[in-house]
């Protein structure tokens, strides 16, 4: 009977192609968001996302990127438990902030995470071609979450719709997160191709390593709900939520489209 290793070795070229295509799709859907457009599957296919960049949006990007980077790098020095591959409190911090910033701030969170991903790789000595995939994921996964779950941070995880959207997002996140890094590590020979797919599959818990998902469990299922129970009312008080800011202009016939 063929093992997982045998299957990966026999299909490295196909896996690499899937990883590259996935990264391209992420850029195709993510980049227009930065320029005020959103791609849809129904007519009109390109619509406004109502983000009109100003000093507040720029400040949100800077603060979110700085907070995510600093905590990820500093807490990355502290492992969750002995023997947990690549498992540290820096990952927990990142996983905790990702849903909060996505739902609360919307599009500015995409740029913030793109910057943070690059800086984290830089400061941890892991800056390489796979950093491109971190930027792609930063434009993709937060965008999917606020499009699926809406941008009402006060209702997130409190309604059936947002719970279902969060669950679907987590499934996609955990199954496909390894595609880009593994493909780029393989293609650019950062490590041997079969080793790239085995390593990232093992690190992300896809290939039978349940301990690797501990940071996700702590971040997504414990700290994230706590953050959403505390911070949205504070952010709303200062008019910082995407729901308050990224809306059609008054006096127009535009309608919101998450």
Secondary structure, DSSP 4 states (H G I P E B T S, - for coil): ---HHHHHHHTHHHHHHHHHHHHHHHHHHHHHHHTTEEE-SSSSSEEE------HHHHHHHHHHHHHHHHHHHHHTTSBSSTT-TT-BHHHHHHHHHHHHHHHHHTHHHHHHHHHHHHHHHHHTT--STTHHHHHHHHHHHHHHHHHHH-S-TTTTTTSHHHHHHHHHHHHHHHHHHHHHHHHHHHHTTSS-HHHHHHHHHHHTTTTS-GGGGHHHIIIIIIIHHHHHHHHHHHHHHTT-SHHHHSSPPTTS------
